[in-house]
Amino acid sequence: MRIGLLYSLGPDDSYDAALEQIVEADKLGLDSVLFEEHHGELGCPAVMPLIAAAAARTRNIRVGSSNRQLCLEYPINGAEDFAVLDVISRGRVVMGVSAGEREEDFRAAGIPWEQREGRFREGLEMLRTVWSQSNVSYVGEHYRFPLHAEGEPGWQREPCKLPFVDQWRRGQIIPEHLPVLPRPVQLPHPPIWVNATSKAVIQWAGSKGYSLLISPLETDEEVHEKTELYDLALRQAGRDRNEVDVVLCRDLFMDTDGDVARERALPALRARIDKLRRQANEDQSGLAVVRGMSDADIVNQCAFYGSYDELLERLLPLKAEAGINHLVCRSSLPGLDSPDVLQSIRLIASTLHSRLQA
């Protein structure tokens, strides 16, 4: 099991402190760092500069998003952004994507909330295609590429005539087929982790062979339910678990004394959950943490706060039974001092990381 970090940086959080922690995590050998994209008070609305800053300051750790809100923009813009980031990071970018989490974000962008899953599926397939193919055009239900593209629905490739020159280099013509440049370093494209926002999205991700990312909101029982649904979709599509990553995000704060860890971290988590509960959409309304849980239930079923022995007892079954092969830890929460977060990261790297890699 690989281990990384998750950051949900709000307007009042210190980006410098987060980047300092990420540099330390890179030196300690952790595997990844992801940034949550949220609009308003819950997080940073533009994670691309943070990913670029993290890539520039590190050498080995993977960098990326956990829930890029793909439907709130033209998908080709996201394809270009992540391609450039993959070049800058020398092939270390991960793209975690979400179909959408707050109806008010869609309303502000002028996009119908009920179209989110259709737009998400179409947009993600656009990304994967333009990353791996050149000189194409697309006409879909929600998007076109180029924007003036016409004709039959679906993808079209330009017929190749040697010597080949890209249409956009041929002078005063309107190009009908375009490449996305630069191309990503990773082949055929950067890893894509689909956020498990609904049963329909989980089933679709499995059928297409996308990796799965589960948010910090789910209890251990809900994690098992989602991975079982995903495994079924993989099997029905004739795919294998070895082809994909199953990534679990968790609020995780570690101390040599488990009681100290819970005392420091739980108030900050409770405040965040209260905010999320007020803004939860219908896809999240069935989750136990949104319906309402006691602090004891949150610690026992959802968040990982404690000592090495306590956390390992919870993590090993998730690794063995749910098949989680990548754990992304949110150790930084509002109200926690940066030295305490750094200490937790060092403990994660020196104890949990080495044990779970075995």
VOLUMZA-666557 format. One line per 5 residues: their letters; for each residue y, z, x of C-alpha. Coordinates in nm, 3 decimals, always signed. Layout:
<atoms>
A	Y:Z:X  ...
</atoms>
This chain:
<atoms>
MRIGL	+0.000:+0.000:+0.000  +0.339:-0.103:+0.136  +0.641:+0.122:+0.075  +1.007:+0.036:+0.030  +1.334:+0.170:-0.109
LYSLG	+1.520:+0.104:-0.436  +1.897:+0.142:-0.479  +2.090:+0.161:-0.806  +2.444:+0.176:-0.673  +2.708:+0.254:-0.934
PDDSY	+3.086:+0.220:-0.906  +3.124:+0.568:-0.755  +2.841:+0.548:-0.500  +2.888:+0.495:-0.128  +2.765:+0.154:-0.017
DAALE	+2.813:+0.255:+0.346  +2.582:+0.556:+0.306  +2.317:+0.335:+0.142  +2.335:+0.080:+0.425  +2.306:+0.360:+0.681
QIVEA	+1.989:+0.478:+0.508  +1.850:+0.123:+0.501  +1.909:+0.081:+0.874  +1.714:+0.403:+0.932  +1.433:+0.284:+0.702
DKLGL	+1.411:-0.039:+0.902  +1.378:+0.155:+1.227  +1.108:+0.375:+1.071  +0.901:+0.074:+0.969  +0.935:+0.078:+0.589
DSVLF	+0.857:-0.254:+0.427  +1.130:-0.339:+0.177  +1.461:-0.252:+0.016  +1.558:-0.372:-0.331  +1.888:-0.345:-0.518
EEHHG	+1.914:-0.308:-0.897  +2.161:-0.534:-1.077  +2.340:-0.374:-1.370  +2.677:-0.425:-1.532  +2.904:-0.133:-1.617
ELGCP	+2.839:+0.224:-1.507  +2.465:+0.193:-1.441  +2.481:-0.008:-1.122  +2.620:-0.292:-0.914  +2.680:-0.619:-1.102
AVMPL	+2.668:-0.837:-0.788  +2.382:-0.745:-0.557  +2.400:-1.056:-0.337  +2.663:-0.910:-0.099  +2.453:-0.594:-0.064
IAAAA	+2.139:-0.795:+0.014  +2.334:-0.997:+0.272  +2.477:-0.680:+0.430  +2.133:-0.521:+0.448  +1.986:-0.838:+0.601
ARTRN	+2.260:-0.853:+0.864  +2.205:-0.492:+0.974  +1.824:-0.495:+0.989  +1.550:-0.685:+1.171  +1.217:-0.641:+0.995
IRVGS	+1.249:-0.488:+0.648  +1.232:-0.722:+0.346  +1.553:-0.735:+0.140  +1.613:-0.844:-0.216  +1.678:-0.769:-0.581
SNRQL	+1.460:-0.576:-0.822  +1.594:-0.724:-1.147  +1.824:-1.020:-1.093  +1.962:-1.097:-1.439  +1.865:-1.462:-1.423
CLEYP	+1.971:-1.553:-1.778  +2.332:-1.445:-1.724  +2.403:-1.737:-1.489  +2.309:-2.098:-1.424  +1.968:-2.065:-1.251
INGAE	+2.046:-2.318:-0.978  +2.324:-2.087:-0.856  +2.064:-1.815:-0.803  +1.836:-2.062:-0.625  +2.113:-2.155:-0.382
DFAVL	+2.214:-1.791:-0.322  +1.863:-1.676:-0.240  +1.793:-1.981:-0.025  +2.096:-1.899:+0.190  +1.992:-1.533:+0.206
DVISR	+1.644:-1.635:+0.315  +1.797:-1.834:+0.601  +2.029:-1.547:+0.700  +1.745:-1.293:+0.695  +1.501:-1.526:+0.878
GRVVM	+1.257:-1.531:+0.590  +1.274:-1.172:+0.464  +1.410:-1.220:+0.110  +1.231:-1.109:-0.208  +1.358:-1.209:-0.553
GVSAG	+1.284:-0.961:-0.829  +1.398:-1.105:-1.162  +1.444:-0.972:-1.514  +1.459:-1.142:-1.852  +1.744:-0.911:-1.957
EREED	+1.794:-0.543:-2.025  +2.114:-0.488:-2.225  +2.229:-0.690:-2.525  +2.596:-0.617:-2.450  +2.564:-0.794:-2.112
FRAAG	+2.445:-1.109:-2.291  +2.721:-1.079:-2.550  +2.982:-1.057:-2.273  +2.837:-1.369:-2.107  +2.829:-1.561:-2.437
IPWEQ	+2.448:-1.599:-2.432  +2.239:-1.523:-2.744  +2.021:-1.216:-2.684  +1.730:-1.367:-2.877  +1.715:-1.659:-2.629
REGRF	+1.662:-1.438:-2.326  +1.287:-1.487:-2.276  +1.302:-1.863:-2.334  +1.591:-1.897:-2.090  +1.416:-1.668:-1.842
REGLE	+1.094:-1.870:-1.834  +1.275:-2.201:-1.809  +1.517:-2.073:-1.545  +1.247:-1.924:-1.326  +1.046:-2.244:-1.332
MLRTV	+1.365:-2.428:-1.229  +1.403:-2.198:-0.928  +1.047:-2.243:-0.812  +1.069:-2.623:-0.848  +1.399:-2.682:-0.667
WSQSN	+1.290:-2.450:-0.383  +0.974:-2.651:-0.322  +1.072:-3.010:-0.416  +1.361:-3.243:-0.334  +1.559:-3.498:-0.531
VSYVG	+1.470:-3.398:-0.883  +1.635:-3.385:-1.223  +1.553:-3.169:-1.523  +1.619:-3.175:-1.896  +1.515:-2.858:-2.080
EHYRF	+1.583:-2.668:-2.398  +1.844:-2.442:-2.236  +1.934:-2.597:-1.898  +1.987:-2.932:-1.729  +1.996:-3.022:-1.360
PLHAE	+2.223:-3.193:-1.269  +2.440:-3.082:-1.559  +2.488:-3.445:-1.672  +2.112:-3.518:-1.671  +1.981:-3.711:-1.973
GEPGW	+1.654:-3.857:-2.089  +1.311:-3.724:-2.175  +1.256:-3.345:-2.153  +1.097:-3.223:-1.831  +1.119:-3.296:-1.459
QREPC	+1.183:-3.635:-1.304  +1.155:-3.724:-0.935  +1.348:-4.008:-0.778  +1.122:-4.297:-0.671  +1.107:-4.312:-0.292
KLPFV	+1.226:-4.629:-0.122  +1.226:-4.640:+0.258  +1.444:-4.577:+0.446  +1.518:-4.284:+0.214  +1.872:-4.148:+0.177
DQWRR	+1.965:-3.870:-0.065  +2.160:-4.000:-0.363  +2.454:-3.771:-0.296  +2.493:-3.933:+0.050  +2.504:-4.290:-0.080
GQIIP	+2.874:-4.321:-0.149  +3.061:-4.358:-0.475  +2.782:-4.302:-0.728  +2.700:-4.019:-0.964  +2.372:-3.873:-0.832
EHLPV	+2.096:-3.851:-1.090  +1.849:-3.661:-0.868  +1.954:-3.377:-0.637  +1.804:-3.147:-0.374  +1.896:-2.779:-0.338
LPRPV	+2.015:-2.720:+0.017  +1.958:-2.539:+0.244  +1.587:-2.491:+0.180  +1.444:-2.139:+0.203  +1.268:-2.043:+0.527
QLPHP	+0.962:-1.908:+0.345  +0.714:-2.164:+0.219  +0.674:-2.271:-0.051  +0.950:-2.027:-0.155  +1.051:-1.659:-0.131
PIWVN	+0.825:-1.413:-0.318  +0.912:-1.384:-0.689  +0.849:-1.048:-0.858  +0.880:-1.058:-1.238  +1.014:-0.740:-1.396
ATSKA	+0.772:-0.616:-1.665  +1.028:-0.599:-1.946  +0.790:-0.681:-2.234  +0.425:-0.759:-2.310  +0.508:-1.128:-2.356
VIQWA	+0.677:-1.147:-2.015  +0.385:-0.965:-1.848  +0.131:-1.206:-1.999  +0.340:-1.508:-1.903  +0.387:-1.382:-1.546
GSKGY	+0.010:-1.338:-1.507  -0.064:-1.681:-1.652  +0.177:-1.843:-1.404  +0.063:-1.641:-1.102  +0.389:-1.456:-1.050
SLLIS	+0.380:-1.108:-0.897  +0.461:-0.812:-1.125  +0.726:-0.544:-1.080  +0.717:-0.228:-1.295  +1.040:-0.031:-1.336
PLETD	+1.084:+0.346:-1.272  +1.094:+0.415:-1.649  +0.719:+0.396:-1.718  +0.485:+0.696:-1.716  +0.160:+0.676:-1.520
EEVHE	-0.024:+0.597:-1.844  +0.218:+0.315:-1.929  +0.176:+0.177:-1.576  -0.200:+0.154:-1.634  -0.145:-0.019:-1.969
KTELY	+0.085:-0.281:-1.818  -0.138:-0.353:-1.518  -0.442:-0.393:-1.748  -0.249:-0.645:-1.960  -0.140:-0.828:-1.645
DLALR	-0.495:-0.831:-1.502  -0.626:-0.981:-1.826  -0.365:-1.259:-1.811  -0.456:-1.329:-1.448  -0.826:-1.355:-1.527
QAGRD	-0.769:-1.580:-1.826  -0.566:-1.812:-1.604  -0.842:-1.817:-1.340  -0.627:-1.634:-1.089  -0.710:-1.353:-0.845
RNEVD	-0.534:-1.022:-0.775  -0.533:-1.109:-0.403  -0.283:-1.387:-0.479  -0.013:-1.152:-0.609  +0.175:-0.829:-0.551
VVLCR	+0.177:-0.552:-0.810  +0.491:-0.353:-0.736  +0.575:-0.011:-0.878  +0.928:+0.130:-0.862  +0.945:+0.509:-0.875
DLFMD	+1.205:+0.782:-0.850  +1.064:+0.959:-0.544  +1.220:+1.247:-0.355  +1.016:+1.428:-0.094  +1.052:+1.764:+0.083
TDGDV	+0.816:+1.988:+0.274  +0.860:+2.230:-0.016  +0.784:+2.066:-0.352  +0.995:+2.314:-0.549  +1.297:+2.234:-0.332
ARERA	+1.247:+1.860:-0.391  +1.239:+1.906:-0.768  +1.537:+2.143:-0.770  +1.753:+1.895:-0.576  +1.655:+1.570:-0.745
LPALR	+1.577:+1.645:-1.109  +1.936:+1.707:-1.237  +2.050:+1.368:-1.103  +1.753:+1.192:-1.261  +1.806:+1.364:-1.596
ARIDK	+2.169:+1.243:-1.602  +2.058:+0.886:-1.528  +1.786:+0.891:-1.793  +2.035:+1.015:-2.053  +2.258:+0.713:-1.976
LRRQA	+1.965:+0.473:-1.996  +1.845:+0.619:-2.325  +2.181:+0.553:-2.489  +2.169:+0.187:-2.382  +1.797:+0.107:-2.418
NEDQS	+1.703:-0.219:-2.591  +1.413:-0.280:-2.828  +1.177:-0.372:-2.541  +1.233:-0.026:-2.391  +1.243:+0.177:-2.711
GLAVV	+0.869:+0.246:-2.706  +0.870:+0.397:-2.357  +0.801:+0.770:-2.345  +1.099:+0.844:-2.122  +1.335:+0.669:-2.367
RGMSD	+1.186:+0.843:-2.673  +1.244:+1.177:-2.504  +1.055:+1.383:-2.247  +1.094:+1.734:-2.110  +1.182:+1.782:-1.744
ADIVN	+0.827:+1.900:-1.676  +0.683:+1.585:-1.837  +0.918:+1.363:-1.636  +0.801:+1.522:-1.310  +0.434:+1.516:-1.405
QCAFY	+0.418:+1.170:-1.562  +0.704:+0.961:-1.430  +0.911:+1.071:-1.129  +0.752:+1.163:-0.796  +0.928:+1.477:-0.675
GSYDE	+0.739:+1.712:-0.448  +0.562:+1.770:-0.119  +0.328:+1.535:+0.065  +0.011:+1.677:-0.092  +0.158:+1.671:-0.444
LLERL	+0.276:+1.311:-0.418  -0.042:+1.185:-0.256  -0.249:+1.329:-0.542  -0.046:+1.116:-0.787  -0.028:+0.801:-0.575
LPLKA	-0.390:+0.753:-0.474  -0.513:+0.694:-0.833  -0.234:+0.442:-0.892  -0.340:+0.259:-0.578  -0.713:+0.268:-0.656
EAGIN	-0.719:+0.232:-1.035  -0.401:+0.040:-1.124  -0.411:-0.171:-0.808  -0.053:-0.094:-0.704  -0.007:-0.248:-0.359
HLVCR	+0.367:-0.198:-0.312  +0.562:+0.119:-0.394  +0.942:+0.101:-0.405  +1.104:+0.446:-0.396  +1.444:+0.541:-0.539
SSLPG	+1.533:+0.845:-0.329  +1.909:+0.803:-0.357  +2.056:+0.936:-0.682  +2.412:+1.046:-0.773  +2.473:+1.403:-0.661
LDSPD	+2.229:+1.394:-0.370  +2.387:+1.421:-0.025  +2.311:+1.141:+0.218  +2.153:+1.377:+0.479  +1.906:+1.498:+0.214
VLQSI	+1.821:+1.138:+0.120  +1.773:+1.047:+0.487  +1.541:+1.344:+0.531  +1.335:+1.230:+0.232  +1.316:+0.875:+0.373
RLIAS	+1.197:+1.008:+0.709  +0.925:+1.215:+0.542  +0.814:+0.915:+0.334  +0.790:+0.700:+0.647  +0.615:+0.957:+0.866
TLHSR	+0.360:+1.082:+0.610  +0.313:+0.877:+0.293  +0.363:+0.536:+0.452  +0.107:+0.587:+0.727  -0.144:+0.742:+0.486
LQA	-0.117:+0.480:+0.211  -0.139:+0.187:+0.451  -0.494:+0.296:+0.542
</atoms>
